[in-house]
Amino acid sequence: MDILKIAAFAFCGLLVVILLKSAKPEYSLWVSAALACILAAYVLRDLTEMIAQVQDVWIRAAGSSSLLRILVRIIGISCLCEIMASLCKESGCLALAGQVTLAGKLAVLSVGFPVLLELINFILELGQ
């Protein structure tokens, strides 16, 4: 992942969005959303290779990929909610941004709940 390319693309996109806000404000949100999607696709392309490598090591070390799958889902939910909340804030919908953030937190809790139950059971077994 080349952070300089990402930063340069984001900066150029920011300039376009700022210029559009003064000329055609109704298009600035759409351009901002498109730029966010392009950046997410660029980052995810590199992320899939890293996930495959981590999964290979994880399976060799732990023998199960279920916990890794949960971790990847949590990371995906967090990234998606952060992007959507930022877009909502930029468009002026602060209440909607807050609801997206809350929904993301609840989704992370829901996906990670089996891990929490496993941890509680492990602690209870240690106490007996």
C-alpha positions in Angstrom: 0.0 0.0 0.0 1.6 3.2 -1.1 0.4 5.9 1.4 1.9 8.7 -0.7 -0.3 7.8 -3.7 -3.4 7.6 -1.4 -2.6 10.9 0.2 -2.0 12.6 -3.1 -5.2 11.2 -4.5 -7.2 12.3 -1.5 -5.7 15.8 -1.6 -6.5 16.2 -5.3 -10.0 14.9 -4.6 -10.4 17.3 -1.8 -9.5 20.2 -4.0 -12.1 19.1 -6.6 -14.8 18.8 -3.9 -13.9 22.2 -2.5 -14.2 23.8 -6.0 -17.4 22.0 -6.6 -18.9 23.2 -3.3 -18.7 26.8 -4.5 -19.9 26.1 -8.1 -22.2 23.1 -7.9 -22.8 22.1 -4.2 -25.3 19.4 -5.1 -22.5 17.4 -6.9 -19.8 17.8 -4.2 -21.3 15.0 -2.0 -21.5 12.6 -5.0 -17.9 13.3 -6.0 -16.8 12.8 -2.3 -18.7 9.5 -2.1 -17.1 8.3 -5.4 -13.6 9.3 -4.2 -14.2 7.4 -1.0 -15.3 4.3 -2.9 -12.2 4.5 -5.2 -9.9 4.8 -2.2 -11.6 1.9 -0.4 -11.3 -0.3 -3.5 -7.6 0.6 -3.8 -6.9 -0.2 -0.1 -9.0 -3.4 -0.2 -7.0 -4.7 -3.2 -3.9 -4.7 -1.0 -5.7 -5.8 2.1 -7.0 -9.1 0.5 -3.4 -10.2 -0.1 -2.5 -9.5 3.5 -5.6 -11.3 4.8 -4.6 -14.4 2.8 -1.1 -14.4 4.3 -2.4 -13.9 7.8 -5.0 -16.6 7.3 -2.3 -19.0 6.2 -0.2 -18.3 9.3 -3.2 -18.3 11.6 -4.3 -21.8 10.4 -0.8 -23.2 10.8 -0.6 -21.8 14.3 -4.1 -22.2 15.7 -5.7 -24.8 13.4 -9.0 -22.8 13.0 -9.9 -19.9 10.9 -13.2 -19.1 12.6 -11.7 -16.4 14.9 -9.8 -14.9 12.0 -13.0 -14.7 10.0 -14.7 -12.9 12.9 -11.8 -10.5 13.1 -11.9 -9.7 9.4 -15.7 -9.1 9.6 -15.2 -6.7 12.5 -12.5 -4.8 10.6 -14.8 -4.6 7.5 -17.8 -3.4 9.5 -15.7 -0.7 11.2 -14.2 0.6 8.0 -17.6 0.7 6.2 -19.3 2.5 9.1 -16.5 5.0 9.4 -16.7 5.8 5.7 -20.5 6.1 5.8 -20.5 8.2 9.0 -17.9 10.6 7.5 -20.1 11.0 4.4 -23.1 11.7 6.5 -21.2 14.3 8.5 -20.0 15.9 5.3 -23.5 16.2 4.0 -24.7 17.8 7.2 -26.6 14.8 8.6 -25.0 14.6 12.0 -27.8 12.6 13.6 -27.7 10.0 10.8 -23.9 9.8 11.2 -24.4 9.1 14.9 -26.9 6.3 14.1 -24.5 4.8 11.6 -21.8 4.8 14.2 -24.2 3.2 16.8 -25.3 0.6 14.3 -21.7 -0.2 13.5 -20.9 -0.7 17.2 -23.9 -3.0 17.6 -22.9 -5.0 14.5 -19.3 -5.4 15.9 -20.8 -6.6 19.2 -23.1 -9.0 17.4 -20.3 -10.5 15.2 -17.9 -10.7 18.1 -20.3 -12.1 20.6 -19.3 -15.8 20.1 -15.7 -14.8 21.0 -17.0 -13.1 24.2 -19.0 -16.2 25.1 -15.9 -18.4 24.6 -13.9 -16.1 26.8 -16.5 -16.1 29.6 -16.7 -19.9 29.4 -12.9 -20.2 29.6 -12.8 -17.9 32.6 -15.6 -19.9 34.3 -13.7 -23.2 33.6 -10.6 -21.8 35.2 -12.6 -20.9 38.4 -13.8 -24.5 38.9 
